[in-house]
């Protein structure tokens, strides 16, 4: 007695392949097969492209934050000035405080800062800016600022002038070597009140941090000059701290607070941008669910095609069953028909999605050109281009979802074909 053929034997693949290639006149559903294939391809492509853009946008957003801003800011809770009645939040012992914070494990950099908001003027153009007073040594350690690939001018000349963002330079119409005026309303105190302080500085360096709001509003000034300009002689406003693992900054917050002292507070980058990052995470989850439904709808076309195929091939199923094919063999034949469509569509979708992520810059430039420019407004999005970052986990989740749904929706029509009564199938033949 001959043994039972192994599952997915060669003859099962042969029969499934013939059914897939069969034209409608021969009882096939080639049109439905193509529709299913294209639907799966486009759905997987859309899912991978969306996941790549999502990952790229978050990575670019976080990188611009961590590369040009403090990971942690240490500042004083303040004390009431007995003369003016105002709360004084300046740090008088900022050097000693910086040494204490620098001793915390994981801290890579601590820089005292003087900060103030002023009006920048060049000829007849004005712009509101935020000035950061910092030493040249500390400025050179900020990755996104001291970047020779995006910067213009020499950061080594920082002591002789100021460094401004590229957006500020565009707004004022200035370049390296030009002079700008900084106007502060909190200037010299006189018997008639406080007069504005106006001083001109040479632009020695223009940086591009990659964030519109930073490039558009930020100016760096030598620390000692900022102390004089903002009436902060002998004090600093805050400490700018950078760490080795900013993604796990919560684990260091307590140690930093203890090092800073009881009259100090810490403010992390996640405290500043946490709400936006949480909104991104919610949006990511919602988009994944929506696109998963899109993949499911595309996979349902496989069910429709297989149901039609089973109906058209009823006579063939009856003949195959009378020849000795088991229900399992018939089920596997039609399962192969559906699964093969899902596998090919998923593979093509992965290729298109990966190509989109890899070549997103020229593709986006083409779209921007065809639409006449201004498709991506950095003043709204915060960054200058649409980023994409391919991650193995995202691709595998798309592949797993697509193949899983394709296999599941194939089972029902395949079981229907397997349970077809050969006598009923051949009754009217």
C-alpha positions as CSV (number, residue, x, y, z in Angstrom):
1,X,0.0,0.0,0.0
2,X,1.4,3.3,-1.1
3,X,2.2,5.8,1.7
4,X,0.4,9.1,2.1
5,X,2.1,12.0,0.3
6,X,3.9,14.5,2.5
7,X,2.2,17.9,3.0
8,X,2.9,20.4,0.3
9,X,4.1,17.8,-2.1
10,X,5.3,18.8,-5.6
11,X,2.0,17.9,-7.3
12,X,0.1,20.2,-4.9
13,X,2.4,23.1,-5.9
14,X,1.9,22.1,-9.6
15,X,-1.9,22.2,-9.4
16,X,-1.9,25.5,-7.5
17,X,0.4,27.1,-10.0
18,X,-1.8,26.0,-12.9
19,X,-4.8,27.5,-11.2
20,X,-3.0,30.7,-10.6
21,X,-2.1,31.0,-14.3
22,X,-5.4,29.9,-15.6
23,X,-7.4,32.4,-17.6
24,X,-10.9,33.3,-16.8
25,X,-12.1,31.4,-19.9
26,X,-10.6,28.2,-18.4
27,X,-12.2,28.7,-15.1
28,X,-9.4,30.8,-13.5
29,X,-9.5,34.2,-11.8
30,X,-6.4,35.8,-13.1
31,X,-7.9,39.3,-13.0
32,X,-8.8,38.9,-9.3
33,X,-5.3,37.5,-8.6
34,X,-3.7,40.5,-10.1
35,X,-6.1,42.8,-8.1
36,X,-5.2,41.0,-4.9
37,X,-1.5,41.1,-5.8
38,X,-1.5,44.9,-6.5
39,X,-3.6,45.6,-3.4
40,X,-1.2,43.7,-1.1
41,X,1.8,45.4,-2.7
42,X,0.4,48.9,-2.3
43,X,-0.8,48.2,1.3
44,X,2.6,46.9,2.4
45,X,4.4,49.7,0.6
46,X,2.2,52.3,2.4
47,X,2.8,50.6,5.7
48,X,6.6,50.5,5.4
49,X,6.8,54.0,4.0
50,X,4.7,55.4,6.9
51,X,6.7,53.5,9.5
52,X,10.0,54.7,8.0
53,X,8.8,58.4,7.9
54,X,7.5,58.0,11.4
55,X,10.8,56.7,12.7
56,X,12.8,59.2,10.7
57,X,10.8,62.2,11.9
58,X,11.1,61.2,15.5
59,X,14.8,60.5,15.2
60,X,15.4,63.8,13.5
61,X,13.3,65.7,15.9
62,X,15.0,64.1,19.0
63,X,18.5,64.5,17.4
64,X,18.0,68.2,16.8
65,X,16.9,68.6,20.4
66,X,19.7,66.6,21.9
67,X,22.3,68.1,19.5
68,X,21.7,71.7,20.2
69,X,19.9,72.0,23.6
70,X,20.7,71.0,27.1
71,X,19.8,67.4,28.1
72,X,19.2,68.8,31.6
73,X,18.9,72.4,32.8
74,X,19.9,73.2,36.4
75,X,18.6,76.4,37.8
76,X,17.9,78.0,41.2
77,X,14.5,78.0,42.8
78,X,15.2,81.7,43.6
79,X,15.1,84.0,46.6
80,X,13.4,87.3,47.1
81,X,15.4,90.4,46.6
82,X,14.8,92.6,49.7
83,X,15.4,95.8,47.7
84,X,13.2,95.2,44.6
85,X,10.9,92.5,46.0
86,X,11.6,90.4,42.9
87,X,12.6,86.7,42.9
88,X,16.3,86.4,42.0
89,X,17.0,83.0,40.3
90,X,20.6,83.6,39.3
91,X,23.4,81.3,40.3
92,X,26.2,83.1,42.3
93,X,28.4,80.0,42.8
94,X,28.0,78.5,39.4
95,X,31.6,77.3,39.1
96,X,31.4,75.2,42.3
97,X,27.9,74.0,41.3
98,X,29.1,73.0,37.9
99,X,31.9,71.0,39.5
100,X,29.4,69.1,41.7
101,X,27.2,68.3,38.8
102,X,30.1,67.3,36.6
103,X,31.0,64.6,39.2
104,X,27.7,62.7,38.6
105,X,28.3,59.5,36.6
106,X,27.1,59.8,33.0
107,X,27.5,63.6,32.8
108,X,29.7,64.6,29.8
109,X,29.4,68.4,29.9
110,X,28.3,71.2,32.2
111,X,28.2,74.8,30.9
112,X,27.1,77.9,32.8
113,X,24.8,80.1,30.7
114,X,23.5,83.6,30.7
115,X,20.2,84.0,28.8
116,X,18.2,86.9,27.6
117,X,15.7,88.0,25.0
118,X,16.6,91.1,22.9
119,X,15.9,92.7,19.6
120,X,18.4,92.2,16.8
121,X,18.8,94.9,14.2
122,X,20.7,95.2,10.9
123,X,20.1,98.3,8.8
124,X,16.3,98.5,8.6
125,X,15.5,94.9,9.5
126,X,14.6,93.7,13.0
127,X,14.1,90.3,14.6
128,X,13.4,89.1,18.1
129,X,16.1,86.7,19.2
130,X,17.2,84.8,22.3
131,X,20.9,85.3,23.4
132,X,22.9,82.5,25.0
133,X,26.0,83.7,26.9
134,X,28.5,80.8,26.8
135,X,32.3,80.3,26.8
136,X,34.0,79.4,23.5
137,X,35.2,76.1,24.9
138,X,31.7,75.1,25.8
139,X,30.2,76.3,22.5
140,X,32.6,74.1,20.6
141,X,31.2,71.0,22.4
142,X,27.6,71.5,21.2
143,X,27.3,69.0,18.3
144,X,24.7,70.7,16.1
145,X,26.1,74.2,16.6
146,X,29.8,73.6,16.2
147,X,29.4,71.6,13.0
148,X,31.9,72.5,10.3
149,X,29.7,70.9,7.6
150,X,26.8,73.2,8.2
151,X,28.5,76.2,9.8
152,X,29.8,79.3,8.0
153,X,32.7,81.3,9.3
154,X,35.1,80.4,12.1
155,X,34.0,79.4,15.5
156,X,37.6,80.1,16.7
157,X,36.8,83.9,16.3
158,X,33.9,83.6,18.7
159,X,35.6,85.8,21.3
160,X,35.6,88.7,18.8
161,X,31.8,88.7,18.0
162,X,28.7,86.6,18.1
163,X,27.4,83.4,16.5
164,X,24.0,83.5,15.0
165,X,21.5,81.0,13.5
166,X,21.1,80.8,9.8
167,X,17.4,81.8,10.1
168,X,18.5,85.0,12.0
169,X,21.0,85.7,9.3
170,X,18.3,85.4,6.6
171,X,15.9,87.5,8.5
172,X,18.4,90.3,9.0
173,X,20.1,89.9,5.6
174,X,23.6,89.6,7.1
175,X,26.6,87.3,6.7
176,X,29.9,86.6,8.3
177,X,31.8,89.9,8.8
178,X,28.6,92.0,9.0
179,X,27.6,93.9,12.2
180,X,24.3,93.6,14.0
181,X,22.9,95.6,16.9
182,X,21.4,94.0,19.9
183,X,18.9,96.1,21.8
184,X,17.9,95.1,25.3
185,X,15.1,97.0,27.2
186,X,16.8,96.2,30.5
187,X,19.9,98.4,30.2
188,X,21.5,101.0,32.4
189,X,19.5,102.2,35.4
190,X,19.4,106.0,35.8
191,X,17.6,108.5,37.9
192,X,15.0,108.8,35.1
193,X,14.5,105.0,34.8
194,X,16.0,102.2,32.9
195,X,17.4,103.1,29.5
196,X,17.7,100.5,26.7
197,X,21.1,99.0,26.1
198,X,22.3,99.0,22.5
199,X,25.5,97.5,21.3
200,X,26.9,96.3,18.0
201,X,28.7,93.0,17.4
202,X,30.5,91.4,14.5
203,X,29.0,88.2,13.1
204,X,31.8,85.7,13.2
205,X,29.9,82.4,12.8
206,X,26.6,81.3,11.3
207,X,25.3,77.9,12.4
208,X,22.5,75.6,11.2
209,X,21.2,73.3,13.9
210,X,18.5,71.7,11.7
211,X,15.6,73.1,13.8
212,X,13.7,76.1,12.4
213,X,12.9,77.6,15.8
214,X,16.5,77.4,16.9
215,X,18.1,78.7,13.7
216,X,15.5,81.5,13.5
217,X,15.9,82.8,17.1
218,X,19.2,81.9,18.7
219,X,22.4,83.9,19.0
220,X,25.4,82.9,21.1
221,X,27.5,85.6,22.8
222,X,30.8,85.2,24.8
223,X,30.0,84.5,28.4
224,X,31.7,87.5,30.0
225,X,30.2,89.8,27.4
226,X,26.7,88.4,28.1
227,X,27.2,89.0,31.8
228,X,28.0,92.6,31.2
229,X,25.2,93.1,28.6
230,X,22.5,91.6,30.7
231,X,23.7,93.0,34.1
232,X,24.7,89.6,35.3
233,X,28.1,90.4,36.7
234,X,29.4,87.5,38.7
235,X,26.4,85.3,38.2
236,X,24.9,82.8,35.7
237,X,21.2,82.1,34.9
238,X,21.5,78.3,34.7
239,X,23.7,75.3,34.0
240,X,23.4,73.4,30.7
241,X,24.1,69.7,31.3
242,X,24.7,67.0,28.7
243,X,24.8,63.3,29.5
244,X,25.8,60.1,27.8
245,X,22.4,58.5,27.7
246,X,19.7,61.2,27.2
247,X,17.0,58.7,26.5
248,X,17.3,57.4,30.1
249,X,17.6,60.8,31.7
250,X,14.9,60.0,34.3
251,X,17.4,57.6,35.9
252,X,19.8,60.4,36.5
253,X,17.4,63.1,37.6
254,X,17.7,62.4,41.3
255,X,21.5,62.2,41.3
256,X,21.7,65.5,39.4
257,X,19.2,67.1,41.9
258,X,21.3,65.9,44.9
259,X,24.5,67.2,43.3
260,X,22.9,70.6,42.5
261,X,21.8,71.2,46.1
262,X,18.6,71.7,47.9
263,X,17.9,75.2,46.4
264,X,18.2,73.9,42.9
265,X,15.8,72.3,40.4
266,X,16.4,70.3,37.2
267,X,14.4,70.4,34.0
268,X,15.1,67.6,31.5
269,X,14.6,67.7,27.7
270,X,11.8,65.2,28.1
271,X,10.0,67.6,30.5
272,X,10.3,70.2,27.8
273,X,9.3,68.1,24.8
274,X,7.6,65.1,26.4
275,X,4.0,66.1,25.5
276,X,5.0,66.4,21.8
277,X,6.8,63.0,21.9
278,X,3.8,61.4,23.6
279,X,1.6,62.9,20.9
280,X,3.9,61.4,18.2
281,X,3.6,58.0,19.9
282,X,-0.2,58.1,20.0
283,X,-0.2,59.2,16.3
284,X,2.2,56.4,15.4
285,X,-0.1,53.8,17.0
286,X,-3.2,55.2,15.4
287,X,-1.5,55.2,12.0
288,X,-0.3,51.6,12.4
289,X,-3.9,50.5,13.2
290,X,-5.3,52.4,10.2
291,X,-2.8,51.0,7.8
292,X,-3.2,47.5,9.3
293,X,-6.9,47.8,8.3
294,X,-5.8,48.8,4.8
295,X,-3.6,45.6,4.6
296,X,-6.6,43.6,5.9
297,X,-8.9,45.1,3.2
298,X,-6.2,44.2,0.5
299,X,-5.9,40.7,1.9
300,X,-9.7,40.2,1.7
301,X,-9.4,40.4,-2.1
302,X,-7.5,37.1,-1.8
303,X,-10.6,35.6,-0.2
304,X,-12.9,36.9,-2.9
305,X,-10.6,35.5,-5.6
306,X,-10.3,32.1,-4.0
307,X,-14.0,31.8,-3.5
308,X,-14.5,32.5,-7.2
309,X,-11.7,30.0,-8.0
310,X,-13.3,27.3,-5.9
311,X,-16.6,27.9,-7.5
312,X,-15.1,27.7,-11.0
313,X,-13.0,24.7,-10.2
314,X,-15.8,22.6,-8.6
315,X,-15.6,20.0,-11.4
316,X,-11.8,19.7,-11.1
317,X,-12.1,19.3,-7.3
318,X,-14.6,16.5,-7.8
319,X,-12.3,14.7,-10.3
320,X,-9.3,15.2,-8.0
321,X,-11.1,13.8,-5.1
322,X,-12.3,10.7,-7.0
323,X,-8.7,10.2,-8.1
324,X,-7.7,9.9,-4.5
325,X,-6.7,13.4,-3.3
326,X,-7.5,13.9,0.3
327,X,-9.2,16.8,1.8
328,X,-5.9,18.0,3.2
329,X,-4.3,18.0,-0.3
330,X,-7.2,20.0,-1.7
331,X,-7.0,22.4,1.2
332,X,-3.2,22.9,0.7
333,X,-3.7,23.4,-3.1
334,X,-6.0,26.4,-2.5
335,X,-4.0,27.6,0.5
336,X,-1.0,27.8,-1.8
337,X,-3.0,29.8,-4.3
338,X,-3.9,32.4,-1.7
339,X,-0.6,32.4,0.2
340,X,1.5,32.7,-2.9
341,X,-0.4,35.9,-3.9
342,X,0.2,37.2,-0.4
343,X,3.9,36.3,-0.4
344,X,4.6,37.9,-3.8
345,X,2.6,41.0,-3.0
346,X,4.4,41.4,0.4
347,X,7.8,41.0,-1.3
348,X,7.0,43.6,-3.9
349,X,5.6,45.9,-1.2
350,X,8.8,45.6,0.8
351,X,11.0,46.4,-2.2
352,X,8.9,49.5,-3.0
353,X,8.7,50.6,0.6
354,X,12.5,50.3,1.1
355,X,13.3,52.1,-2.1
356,X,10.9,54.9,-1.1
357,X,12.7,55.3,2.3
358,X,16.2,55.2,0.7
359,X,15.4,57.7,-2.1
360,X,13.0,59.9,-0.2
361,X,15.1,63.0,-0.7
362,X,15.1,63.1,-4.5
363,X,11.5,61.9,-4.6
364,X,10.4,64.7,-2.2
365,X,12.5,67.2,-4.2
366,X,10.6,66.1,-7.4
367,X,7.3,66.5,-5.6
368,X,8.3,69.9,-4.3
369,X,9.4,71.0,-7.8
370,X,6.2,69.8,-9.4
371,X,4.1,71.6,-6.7
372,X,6.0,74.8,-7.2
373,X,7.8,74.7,-3.8
374,X,6.8,75.2,-0.2
375,X,5.3,71.7,0.1
376,X,7.2,71.4,3.4
377,X,7.0,74.5,5.6
378,X,9.8,74.3,8.2
379,X,8.2,77.0,10.3
380,X,5.3,74.6,11.0
381,X,7.1,71.2,11.0
382,X,10.2,72.5,12.8
383,X,12.7,70.6,10.6
384,X,13.8,71.4,7.1
385,X,13.0,68.1,5.2
386,X,10.9,65.0,5.4
387,X,13.2,62.3,6.9
388,X,12.8,58.5,6.6
389,X,14.7,55.9,8.7
390,X,14.4,52.2,7.7
391,X,14.4,50.0,10.8
392,X,14.5,46.2,10.6
393,X,11.8,45.9,13.2
394,X,9.4,48.1,11.3
395,X,9.9,46.1,8.1
396,X,9.5,42.8,9.9
397,X,6.3,44.0,11.5
398,X,4.9,45.0,8.1
399,X,5.9,41.6,6.6
400,X,4.5,39.6,9.6
401,X,1.2,41.5,9.5
402,X,0.8,41.1,5.7
403,X,1.7,37.4,5.6
404,X,-0.3,36.6,8.7
405,X,-3.5,38.2,7.3
406,X,-2.9,36.7,3.9
407,X,-2.6,33.2,5.4
408,X,-5.6,33.6,7.7
409,X,-8.0,34.9,5.1
410,X,-6.9,32.0,2.8
411,X,-8.0,29.3,5.2
412,X,-11.8,29.8,4.9
413,X,-12.1,29.3,1.1
414,X,-9.5,26.6,1.1
415,X,-11.5,24.6,3.8
416,X,-14.6,25.1,1.7
417,X,-12.9,23.6,-1.3
418,X,-11.6,20.7,0.8
419,X,-15.0,19.8,2.2
420,X,-16.7,19.9,-1.2
421,X,-18.6,16.6,-1.8
422,X,-17.2,15.1,-5.0
423,X,-20.6,13.6,-5.9
424,X,-22.3,17.0,-5.6
425,X,-19.5,18.6,-7.6
426,X,-19.9,16.0,-10.5
427,X,-23.7,15.6,-10.4
428,X,-24.4,17.9,-13.4
429,X,-21.3,17.1,-15.3
